């Protein structure tokens, strides 16, 4: 399958993944290249505090140096285009929590300057910003949370609402002066899950000018039995609801990760009891991925299936990467640059 690299009405098709949380090594980079991937939002923090996040960032800096023939760190939209032109993988660093900020507003700008271009407001537990999707009661965006949203707007850091609670998400969208993202989630009326998003949130995201990255994580679809045709149904139905310009891909790919990391991902330090996140007691381990998406080399399966369904090449190019490129190019600019 070679359609990822075909010339289309919009030029060479970009492939941008809205989030991946995998074991990054050289073999993984080669798999990304095989799949024609131009750029990935890479998670470099879940529960870490400021000091711990600094160490994670330094590890990524070393990774960039050691593999500079294959990767290019992304801080501005033109870096994504440069990565494509040079045949490299652009990597956008982001965190799936705002724990790195602790209670210090000034650290938004500090981490943005260090290359953290995306922050999810909450992970799987309530924090100083607001509520997660797993809270029984969501009180919405806190006073500190509103200031963080304003500061993220100012410095050009993307607000991500993927694991964020309903009311906190709606508050953040209303308070943000710039479009926000849901990098990896699905409509909850197609796949019911507390991690997926309601009509109200996705309508607000659309009205805000934001982008939704549709997610292949097995716990957020119908598990490994989900067919490629079913995933294409998800994409087409979401396009019908939101408009093609608001729909992208955010696989939430997790490859070659240990069980210890799985426990850290779900539980952090906030509980001593088992928490299953999007999993369950009957399905507690890392999920098995569908046969059509076992890794990043399989991205052409998605583009091929969309083309086979009759989706136009222009729209396929938008969903596979064009929409993320436009969104990131606009979002990574400081307000004074706009």
WOFENPE-V628817 format. One record per pair of residues at least 24 apart in sequence whose ideal C-beta (glycine too) atoms are under 6 Angstrom apart, sorted by the first residue. I is the first residue (numbers start at 1). J is the second residue. Records with the same first field share a line. If there is no record, write none. Layout:
I = J, J
//
This chain:
1 = 300, 304
3 = 300, 303, 304
4 = 36, 300, 303
5 = 36
8 = 313, 317
9 = 313, 314
10 = 314, 317
13 = 317, 320
14 = 38, 321, 325
15 = 299, 320, 321
16 = 321, 324
17 = 251
18 = 183, 184, 213, 248, 250
19 = 183, 184, 250, 252
20 = 253
21 = 254
22 = 253, 254, 255
23 = 256, 257
29 = 70, 89
31 = 295, 296, 297
32 = 89, 296
34 = 297
35 = 296, 297, 299
37 = 296
38 = 84, 321
39 = 80, 90
40 = 91
41 = 92, 94, 118, 183
42 = 91
43 = 96
44 = 93
45 = 95, 100
46 = 96, 97, 123, 265
47 = 99, 268
49 = 99
50 = 100, 102
53 = 100
57 = 114
60 = 93
75 = 115
76 = 332
77 = 328, 329, 332
80 = 325
92 = 117
94 = 118
95 = 119
96 = 120, 123
97 = 123
98 = 129
103 = 128
105 = 147, 151
108 = 151, 152
109 = 155
112 = 155, 157
117 = 332
118 = 158, 160
120 = 160, 162, 163
121 = 164
122 = 164
123 = 163
124 = 163, 277
125 = 270
130 = 168
131 = 165, 168
132 = 163, 165
133 = 163, 165, 194, 195
134 = 194
135 = 165
138 = 165, 166, 167, 168
140 = 167, 168, 171
141 = 168, 171, 172
146 = 175
149 = 175, 176
153 = 177, 178
154 = 335
155 = 334
156 = 332, 333, 334
158 = 331
169 = 201
170 = 204
173 = 204, 208
179 = 208, 209, 210
180 = 210
181 = 210, 211
182 = 212
183 = 213, 250
184 = 213, 215, 250, 252
185 = 215
186 = 214, 215, 220
187 = 238
190 = 234
191 = 220, 221
193 = 220
195 = 220, 278
206 = 242, 246
211 = 246, 248, 323, 327
212 = 247
213 = 248, 249, 250
214 = 249
215 = 250, 252
216 = 251, 293
217 = 252
218 = 287, 289
219 = 278, 279, 287
224 = 288, 290
226 = 290
228 = 292, 301, 305
232 = 305, 306, 309
244 = 315, 318
247 = 319
248 = 319, 323, 324
255 = 295
262 = 286
//
